[in-house]
Amino acid sequence: MKWQNQLWLSTGHFSQMFRKSTGETPHQFALRLRVERAKEMLRDADVRVLDVAVACGFKTQQHFARVFRRMCGASPTEYRQEFLHHEVT
């Protein structure tokens, strides 16, 4: 029989320890990773913004746009246009 050590943490305690070690909540961490993935996908002009939103785990394009704007200071479309503009020049 294989014994396994288990550490039982409450969600609140885990969140507090996570924030202490990373500087952000688990939710913020996950959103940041999803937005970083979205930024990579938006660099392909052939991929629709809706498809990026769904692939990155957002239920609606509107929620994706709100979160993206809050974290990046631009809408997904504005980000794409700026990226593509810099690629040309």
N, CA, C and O atoms as a printed pandas DataFrame, in Angstrom:
     atom_number atom_name residue_name chain_id  residue_number  x_coord  y_coord  z_coord
0              1         N          MET        A               1    0.840   -1.176    0.000
1              2        CA          MET        A               1    0.000    0.000    0.000
2              3         C          MET        A               1    0.886    1.242    0.000
3              4         O          MET        A               1    1.815    1.354    0.800
4              5         N          LYS        A               2    0.603    2.131   -0.867
5              6        CA          LYS        A               2    1.387    3.356   -0.990
6              7         C          LYS        A               2    0.752    4.450   -0.136
7              8         O          LYS        A               2   -0.440    4.732   -0.263
8              9         N          TRP        A               3    1.546    5.059    0.727
9             10        CA          TRP        A               3    1.050    6.147    1.580
10            11         C          TRP        A               3    1.334    7.478    0.914
11            12         O          TRP        A               3    2.362    7.657    0.263
12            13         N          GLN        A               4    0.447    8.368    1.079
13            14        CA          GLN        A               4    0.567    9.671    0.433
14            15         C          GLN        A               4    0.293   10.752    1.480
15            16         O          GLN        A               4   -0.693   10.685    2.214
16            17         N          ASN        A               5    1.166   11.731    1.536
17            18        CA          ASN        A               5    0.934   12.857    2.431
18            19         C          ASN        A               5   -0.014   13.832    1.761
19            20         O          ASN        A               5    0.131   14.152    0.581
20            21         N          GLN        A               6   -0.978   14.296    2.521
21            22        CA          GLN        A               6   -1.924   15.265    1.983
22            23         C          GLN        A               6   -1.965   16.459    2.904
23            24         O          GLN        A               6   -1.976   16.321    4.128
24            25         N          LEU        A               7   -1.986   17.615    2.312
25            26        CA          LEU        A               7   -2.075   18.840    3.070
26            27         C          LEU        A               7   -3.427   19.454    2.770
27            28         O          LEU        A               7   -3.733   19.781    1.623
28            29         N          TRP        A               8   -4.228   19.606    3.803
29            30        CA          TRP        A               8   -5.572   20.146    3.622
30            31         C          TRP        A               8   -5.557   21.623    3.947
31            32         O          TRP        A               8   -5.337   22.008    5.095
32            33         N          LEU        A               9   -5.788   22.449    2.950
33            34        CA          LEU        A               9   -5.821   23.899    3.123
34            35         C          LEU        A               9   -7.197   24.416    2.741
35            36         O          LEU        A               9   -7.811   23.936    1.788
36            37         N          SER        A              10   -7.668   25.387    3.483
37            38        CA          SER        A              10   -8.907   26.025    3.068
38            39         C          SER        A              10   -8.619   26.863    1.828
39            40         O          SER        A              10   -7.474   27.241    1.577
40            41         N          THR        A              11   -9.644   27.144    1.071
41            42        CA          THR        A              11   -9.485   27.956   -0.131
42            43         C          THR        A              11   -8.927   29.328    0.223
43            44         O          THR        A              11   -8.055   29.854   -0.469
44            45         N          GLY        A              12   -9.439   29.899    1.304
45            46        CA          GLY        A              12   -8.970   31.215    1.730
46            47         C          GLY        A              12   -7.501   31.206    2.113
47            48         O          GLY        A              12   -6.756   32.119    1.757
48            49         N          HIS        A              13   -7.077   30.165    2.847
49            50        CA          HIS        A              13   -5.680   30.067    3.256
50            51         C          HIS        A              13   -4.781   29.863    2.033
51            52         O          HIS        A              13   -3.728   30.490    1.921
52            53         N          PHE        A              14   -5.195   28.996    1.132
53            54        CA          PHE        A              14   -4.422   28.783   -0.085
54            55         C          PHE        A              14   -4.271   30.088   -0.858
55            56         O          PHE        A              14   -3.173   30.430   -1.297
56            57         N          SER        A              15   -5.383   30.821   -1.024
57            58        CA          SER        A              15   -5.352   32.082   -1.758
58            59         C          SER        A              15   -4.409   33.079   -1.089
59            60         O          SER        A              15   -3.653   33.779   -1.763
60            61         N          GLN        A              16   -4.461   33.137    0.238
61            62        CA          GLN        A              16   -3.590   34.047    0.982
62            63         C          GLN        A              16   -2.124   33.665    0.791
63            64         O          GLN        A              16   -1.289   34.541    0.566
64            65         N          MET        A              17   -1.800   32.398    0.875
65            66        CA          MET        A              17   -0.414   31.943    0.704
66            67         C          MET        A              17    0.054   32.145   -0.742
67            68         O          MET        A              17    1.204   32.512   -0.985
68            69         N          PHE        A              18   -0.837   31.905   -1.683
69            70        CA          PHE        A              18   -0.509   32.106   -3.090
70            71         C          PHE        A              18   -0.178   33.572   -3.337
71            72         O          PHE        A              18    0.815   33.895   -3.989
72            73         N          ARG        A              19   -1.018   34.453   -2.809
73            74        CA          ARG        A              19   -0.804   35.887   -2.994
74            75         C          ARG        A              19    0.494   36.334   -2.333
75            76         O          ARG        A              19    1.215   37.174   -2.871
76            77         N          LYS        A              20    0.784   35.776   -1.178
77            78        CA          LYS        A              20    2.009   36.138   -0.471
78            79         C          LYS        A              20    3.244   35.740   -1.289
79            80         O          LYS        A              20    4.239   36.465   -1.309
80            81         N          SER        A              21    3.177   34.604   -1.951
81            82        CA          SER        A              21    4.341   34.117   -2.696
82            83         C          SER        A              21    4.437   34.669   -4.120
83            84         O          SER        A              21    5.536   34.751   -4.667
84            85         N          THR        A              22    3.314   35.048   -4.730
85            86        CA          THR        A              22    3.349   35.513   -6.126
86            87         C          THR        A              22    3.019   36.991   -6.289
87            88         O          THR        A              22    3.333   37.587   -7.320
88            89         N          GLY        A              23    2.391   37.583   -5.284
89            90        CA          GLY        A              23    1.991   38.978   -5.397
90            91         C          GLY        A              23    0.647   39.182   -6.057
91            92         O          GLY        A              23    0.221   40.318   -6.267
92            93         N          GLU        A              24   -0.025   38.095   -6.387
93            94        CA          GLU        A              24   -1.351   38.213   -6.996
94            95         C          GLU        A              24   -2.224   37.050   -6.541
95            96         O          GLU        A              24   -1.726   36.015   -6.098
96            97         N          THR        A              25   -3.541   37.242   -6.659
97            98        CA          THR        A              25   -4.455   36.172   -6.275
98            99         C          THR        A              25   -4.425   35.074   -7.341
99           100         O          THR        A              25   -3.996   35.318   -8.469
100          101         N          PRO        A              26   -4.877   33.872   -6.990
101          102        CA          PRO        A              26   -4.941   32.819   -8.010
102          103         C          PRO        A              26   -5.776   33.243   -9.225
103          104         O          PRO        A              26   -5.427   32.929  -10.363
104          105         N          HIS        A              27   -6.876   33.956   -8.975
105          106        CA          HIS        A              27   -7.728   34.417  -10.072
106          107         C          HIS        A              27   -6.981   35.403  -10.974
107          108         O          HIS        A              27   -7.055   35.292  -12.197
108          109         N          GLN        A              28   -6.269   36.357  -10.391
109          110        CA          GLN        A              28   -5.493   37.312  -11.179
110          111         C          GLN        A              28   -4.405   36.600  -11.976
111          112         O          GLN        A              28   -4.159   36.932  -13.135
112          113         N          PHE        A              29   -3.760   35.627  -11.354
113          114        CA          PHE        A              29   -2.717   34.851  -12.009
114          115         C          PHE        A              29   -3.270   34.137  -13.239
115          116         O          PHE        A              29   -2.684   34.188  -14.320
116          117         N          ALA        A              30   -4.409   33.470  -13.055
117          118        CA          ALA        A              30   -5.023   32.738  -14.174
118          119         C          ALA        A              30   -5.458   33.694  -15.287
119          120         O          ALA        A              30   -5.254   33.402  -16.466
120          121         N          LEU        A              31   -6.052   34.827  -14.927
121          122        CA          LEU        A              31   -6.456   35.803  -15.947
122          123         C          LEU        A              31   -5.252   36.337  -16.711
123          124         O          LEU        A              31   -5.307   36.494  -17.931
124          125         N          ARG        A              32   -4.164   36.616  -15.994
125          126        CA          ARG        A              32   -2.965   37.122  -16.661
126          127         C          ARG        A              32   -2.442   36.111  -17.678
127          128         O          ARG        A              32   -2.066   36.484  -18.789
128          129         N          LEU        A              33   -2.417   34.841  -17.304
129          130        CA          LEU        A              33   -1.954   33.811  -18.242
130          131         C          LEU        A              33   -2.868   33.721  -19.457
131          132         O          LEU        A              33   -2.394   33.565  -20.582
132          133         N          ARG        A              34   -4.185   33.818  -19.235
133          134        CA          ARG        A              34   -5.134   33.749  -20.348
134          135         C          ARG        A              34   -4.962   34.946  -21.278
135          136         O          ARG        A              34   -5.042   34.800  -22.498
136          137         N          VAL        A              35   -4.730   36.117  -20.716
137          138        CA          VAL        A              35   -4.538   37.317  -21.545
138          139         C          VAL        A              35   -3.207   37.232  -22.302
139          140         O          VAL        A              35   -3.136   37.648  -23.458
140          141         N          GLU        A              36   -2.171   36.709  -21.682
141          142        CA          GLU        A              36   -0.891   36.545  -22.381
142          143         C          GLU        A              36   -1.045   35.601  -23.575
143          144         O          GLU        A              36   -0.487   35.848  -24.644
144          145         N          ARG        A              37   -1.796   34.532  -23.388
145          146        CA          ARG        A              37   -2.061   33.608  -24.503
146          147         C          ARG        A              37   -2.857   34.322  -25.597
147          148         O          ARG        A              37   -2.583   34.154  -26.785
148          149         N          ALA        A              38   -3.843   35.116  -25.185
149          150        CA          ALA        A              38   -4.651   35.861  -26.147
150          151         C          ALA        A              38   -3.788   36.824  -26.948
151          152         O          ALA        A              38   -3.968   36.951  -28.159
152          153         N          LYS        A              39   -2.857   37.500  -26.294
153          154        CA          LYS        A              39   -1.982   38.440  -26.998
154          155         C          LYS        A              39   -1.187   37.728  -28.093
155          156         O          LYS        A              39   -1.022   38.252  -29.194
156          157         N          GLU        A              40   -0.703   36.538  -27.778
157          158        CA          GLU        A              40    0.021   35.756  -28.783
158          159         C          GLU        A              40   -0.885   35.407  -29.959
159          160         O          GLU        A              40   -0.487   35.537  -31.117
160          161         N          MET        A              41   -2.097   34.965  -29.658
161          162        CA          MET        A              41   -3.027   34.562  -30.718
162          163         C          MET        A              41   -3.472   35.752  -31.565
163          164         O          MET        A              41   -3.687   35.612  -32.769
164          165         N          LEU        A              42   -3.611   36.916  -30.942
165          166        CA          LEU        A              42   -4.074   38.104  -31.677
166          167         C          LEU        A              42   -3.048   38.597  -32.690
167          168         O          LEU        A              42   -3.377   39.404  -33.560
168          169         N          ARG        A              43   -1.833   38.131  -32.590
169          170        CA          ARG        A              43   -0.798   38.535  -33.551
170          171         C          ARG        A              43   -1.011   37.905  -34.917
171          172         O          ARG        A              43   -0.374   38.299  -35.894
172          173         N          ASP        A              44   -1.905   36.932  -34.986
173          174        CA          ASP        A              44   -2.263   36.304  -36.262
174          175         C          ASP        A              44   -3.535   36.982  -36.764
175          176         O          ASP        A              44   -4.611   36.788  -36.197
176          177         N          ALA        A              45   -3.414   37.766  -37.810
177          178        CA          ALA        A              45   -4.541   38.545  -38.334
178          179         C          ALA        A              45   -5.678   37.667  -38.849
179          180         O          ALA        A              45   -6.799   38.149  -39.012
180          181         N          ASP        A              46   -5.411   36.399  -39.105
181          182        CA          ASP        A              46   -6.438   35.508  -39.644
182          183         C          ASP        A              46   -7.331   34.883  -38.570
183          184         O          ASP        A              46   -8.341   34.261  -38.898
184          185         N          VAL        A              47   -6.974   35.040  -37.303
185          186        CA          VAL        A              47   -7.757   34.457  -36.219
186          187         C          VAL        A              47   -8.765   35.491  -35.726
187          188         O          VAL        A              47   -8.404   36.619  -35.393
188          189         N          ARG        A              48  -10.037   35.087  -35.686
189          190        CA          ARG        A              48  -11.085   36.008  -35.233
190          191         C          ARG        A              48  -10.961   36.251  -33.728
191          192         O          ARG        A              48  -10.569   35.361  -32.974
192          193         N          VAL        A              49  -11.301   37.469  -33.306
193          194        CA          VAL        A              49  -11.245   37.827  -31.890
194          195         C          VAL        A              49  -12.140   36.902  -31.074
195          196         O          VAL        A              49  -11.764   36.503  -29.972
196          197         N          LEU        A              50  -13.297   36.560  -31.584
197          198        CA          LEU        A              50  -14.190   35.644  -30.883
198          199         C          LEU        A              50  -13.514   34.292  -30.652
199          200         O          LEU        A              50  -13.628   33.712  -29.573
200          201         N          ASP        A              51  -12.815   33.797  -31.667
201          202        CA          ASP        A              51  -12.120   32.515  -31.526
202          203         C          ASP        A              51  -11.016   32.600  -30.477
203          204         O          ASP        A              51  -10.789   31.642  -29.738
204          205         N          VAL        A              52  -10.331   33.733  -30.407
205          206        CA          VAL        A              52   -9.306   33.940  -29.383
206          207         C          VAL        A              52   -9.960   33.914  -28.004
207          208         O          VAL        A              52   -9.463   33.251  -27.093
208          209         N          ALA        A              53  -11.060   34.625  -27.851
209          210        CA          ALA        A              53  -11.763   34.689  -26.569
210          211         C          ALA        A              53  -12.145   33.287  -26.098
211          212         O          ALA        A              53  -11.910   32.935  -24.942
212          213         N          VAL        A              54  -12.719   32.503  -26.969
213          214        CA          VAL        A              54  -13.162   31.146  -26.614
214          215         C          VAL        A              54  -11.959   30.250  -26.306
215          216         O          VAL        A              54  -11.973   29.505  -25.327
216          217         N          ALA        A              55  -10.931   30.324  -27.135
217          218        CA          ALA        A              55   -9.747   29.489  -26.933
218          219         C          ALA        A              55   -9.041   29.804  -25.615
219          220         O          ALA        A              55   -8.375   28.943  -25.040
220          221         N          CYS        A              56   -9.188   31.030  -25.146
221          222        CA          CYS        A              56   -8.532   31.445  -23.899
222          223         C          CYS        A              56   -9.440   31.292  -22.685
223          224         O          CYS        A              56   -9.077   31.702  -21.582
224          225         N          GLY        A              57  -10.610   30.709  -22.879
225          226        CA          GLY        A              57  -11.470   30.369  -21.761
226          227         C          GLY        A              57  -12.491   31.404  -21.341
227          228         O          GLY        A              57  -13.086   31.283  -20.270
228          229         N          PHE        A              58  -12.707   32.421  -22.162
229          230        CA          PHE        A              58  -13.727   33.418  -21.846
230          231         C          PHE        A              58  -15.051   32.976  -22.448
231          232         O          PHE        A              58  -15.093   32.466  -23.568
232          233         N          LYS        A              59  -16.137   33.172  -21.700
233          234        CA          LYS        A              59  -17.448   32.708  -22.170
234          235         C          LYS        A              59  -18.047   33.630  -23.217
235          236         O          LYS        A              59  -18.801   33.185  -24.082
236          237         N          THR        A              60  -17.710   34.930  -23.141
237          238        CA          THR        A              60  -18.238   35.874  -24.127
238          239         C          THR        A              60  -17.116   36.781  -24.621
239          240         O          THR        A              60  -16.116   36.993  -23.935
240          241         N          GLN        A              61  -17.304   37.300  -25.804
241          242        CA          GLN        A              61  -16.335   38.226  -26.371
242          243         C          GLN        A              61  -16.324   39.529  -25.564
243          244         O          GLN        A              61  -15.286   40.180  -25.446
244          245         N          GLN        A              62  -17.477   39.904  -25.012
245          246        CA          GLN        A              62  -17.568   41.135  -24.232
246          247         C          GLN        A              62  -16.747   41.029  -22.943
247          248         O          GLN        A              62  -16.025   41.961  -22.588
248          249         N          HIS        A              63  -16.857   39.906  -22.251
249          250        CA          HIS        A              63  -16.065   39.707  -21.034
250          251         C          HIS        A              63  -14.587   39.714  -21.367
251          252         O          HIS        A              63  -13.792   40.332  -20.659
252          253         N          PHE        A              64  -14.217   39.041  -22.426
253          254        CA          PHE        A              64  -12.829   39.020  -22.887
254          255         C          PHE        A              64  -12.341   40.439  -23.142
255          256         O          PHE        A              64  -11.258   40.813  -22.692
256          257         N          ALA        A              65  -13.131   41.232  -23.861
257          258        CA          ALA        A              65  -12.726   42.601  -24.197
258          259         C          ALA        A              65  -12.561   43.448  -22.934
259          260         O          ALA        A              65  -11.616   44.230  -22.839
260          261         N          ARG        A              66  -13.468   43.303  -21.963
261          262        CA          ARG        A              66  -13.377   44.074  -20.705
262          263         C          ARG        A              66  -12.103   43.725  -19.942
263          264         O          ARG        A              66  -11.364   44.614  -19.519
264          265         N          VAL        A              67  -11.848   42.438  -19.767
265          266        CA          VAL        A              67  -10.666   41.992  -19.031
266          267         C          VAL        A              67   -9.394   42.407  -19.776
267          268         O          VAL        A              67   -8.441   42.893  -19.167
268          269         N          PHE        A              68   -9.388   42.214  -21.082
269          270        CA          PHE        A              68   -8.213   42.548  -21.885
270          271         C          PHE        A              68   -7.905   44.041  -21.781
271          272         O          PHE        A              68   -6.751   44.423  -21.588
272          273         N          ARG        A              69   -8.922   44.878  -21.907
273          274        CA          ARG        A              69   -8.732   46.334  -21.832
274          275         C          ARG        A              69   -8.215   46.734  -20.447
275          276         O          ARG        A              69   -7.314   47.565  -20.328
276          277         N          ARG        A              70   -8.788   46.141  -19.415
277          278        CA          ARG        A              70   -8.364   46.465  -18.050
278          279         C          ARG        A              70   -6.896   46.084  -17.834
279          280         O          ARG        A              70   -6.166   46.800  -17.149
280          281         N          MET        A              71   -6.466   44.974  -18.407
281          282        CA          MET        A              71   -5.103   44.506  -18.168
282          283         C          MET        A              71   -4.081   45.081  -19.140
283          284         O          MET        A              71   -2.903   45.192  -18.801
284          285         N          CYS        A              72   -4.518   45.447  -20.346
285          286        CA          CYS        A              72   -3.570   45.877  -21.375
286          287         C          CYS        A              72   -3.725   47.344  -21.785
287          288         O          CYS        A              72   -2.858   47.894  -22.463
288          289         N          GLY        A              73   -4.813   47.967  -21.380
289          290        CA          GLY        A              73   -5.022   49.361  -21.745
290          291         C          GLY        A              73   -5.534   49.567  -23.155
291          292         O          GLY        A              73   -5.575   50.697  -23.641
292          293         N          ALA        A              74   -5.919   48.506  -23.809
293          294        CA          ALA        A              74   -6.454   48.576  -25.169
294          295         C          ALA        A              74   -7.389   47.396  -25.380
295          296         O          ALA        A              74   -7.283   46.376  -24.699
296          297         N          SER        A              75   -8.301   47.545  -26.325
297          298        CA          SER        A              75   -9.170   46.421  -26.663
298          299         C          SER        A              75   -8.355   45.381  -27.435
299          300         O          SER        A              75   -7.275   45.700  -27.932
300          301         N          PRO        A              76   -8.845   44.160  -27.545
301          302        CA          PRO        A              76   -8.132   43.151  -28.341
302          303         C          PRO        A              76   -7.898   43.617  -29.785
303          304         O          PRO        A              76   -6.826   43.386  -30.344
304          305         N          THR        A              77   -8.892   44.269  -30.382
305          306        CA          THR        A              77   -8.751   44.741  -31.757
306          307         C          THR        A              77   -7.701   45.845  -31.849
307          308         O          THR        A              77   -6.885   45.857  -32.771
308          309         N          GLU        A              78   -7.723   46.768  -30.892
309          310        CA          GLU        A              78   -6.715   47.840  -30.877
310          311         C          GLU        A              78   -5.315   47.263  -30.697
311          312         O          GLU        A              78   -4.363   47.708  -31.338
312          313         N          TYR        A              79   -5.197   46.272  -29.822
313          314        CA          TYR        A              79   -3.904   45.616  -29.600
314          315         C          TYR        A              79   -3.405   44.993  -30.906
315          316         O          TYR        A              79   -2.245   45.160  -31.283
316          317         N          ARG        A              80   -4.292   44.277  -31.583
317          318        CA          ARG        A              80   -3.924   43.626  -32.843
318          319         C          ARG        A              80   -3.486   44.658  -33.874
319          320         O          ARG        A              80   -2.452   44.487  -34.521
320          321         N          GLN        A              81   -4.261   45.725  -34.032
321          322        CA          GLN        A              81   -3.926   46.756  -35.018
322          323         C          GLN        A              81   -2.570   47.382  -34.721
323          324         O          GLN        A              81   -1.772   47.601  -35.632
324          325         N          GLU        A              82   -2.309   47.671  -33.449
325          326        CA          GLU        A              82   -1.020   48.255  -33.058
326          327         C          GLU        A              82    0.114   47.291  -33.339
327          328         O          GLU        A              82    1.162   47.694  -33.844
328          329         N          PHE        A              83   -0.083   46.015  -33.016
329          330        CA          PHE        A              83    0.946   45.014  -33.266
330          331         C          PHE        A              83    1.230   44.895  -34.759
331          332         O          PHE        A              83    2.388   44.898  -35.176
332          333         N          LEU        A              84    0.182   44.792  -35.556
333          334        CA          LEU        A              84    0.365   44.641  -37.002
334          335         C          LEU        A              84    0.990   45.890  -37.616
335          336         O          LEU        A              84    1.776   45.793  -38.558
336          337         N          HIS        A              85    0.644   47.056  -37.089
337          338        CA          HIS        A              85    1.235   48.312  -37.578
338          339         C          HIS        A              85    2.744   48.307  -37.333
339          340         O          HIS        A              85    3.515   48.712  -38.202
340          341         N          HIS        A              86    3.167   47.849  -36.146
341          342        CA          HIS        A              86    4.593   47.804  -35.825
342          343         C          HIS        A              86    5.325   46.737  -36.647
343          344         O          HIS        A              86    6.515   46.878  -36.929
344          345         N          GLU        A              87    4.632   45.698  -37.022
345          346        CA          GLU        A              87    5.231   44.664  -37.857
346          347         C          GLU        A              87    5.551   45.203  -39.254
347          348         O          GLU        A              87    6.555   44.826  -39.858
348          349         N          VAL        A              88    4.702   46.073  -39.753
349          350        CA          VAL        A              88    4.876   46.630  -41.100
350          351         C          VAL        A              88    6.020   47.627  -41.123
351          352         O          VAL        A              88    6.798   47.669  -42.076
352          353         N          THR        A              89    6.120   48.431  -40.068
353          354        CA          THR        A              89    7.167   49.472  -40.063
354          355         C          THR        A              89    8.474   48.986  -39.534
355          356         O          THR        A              89    9.438   49.749  -39.472
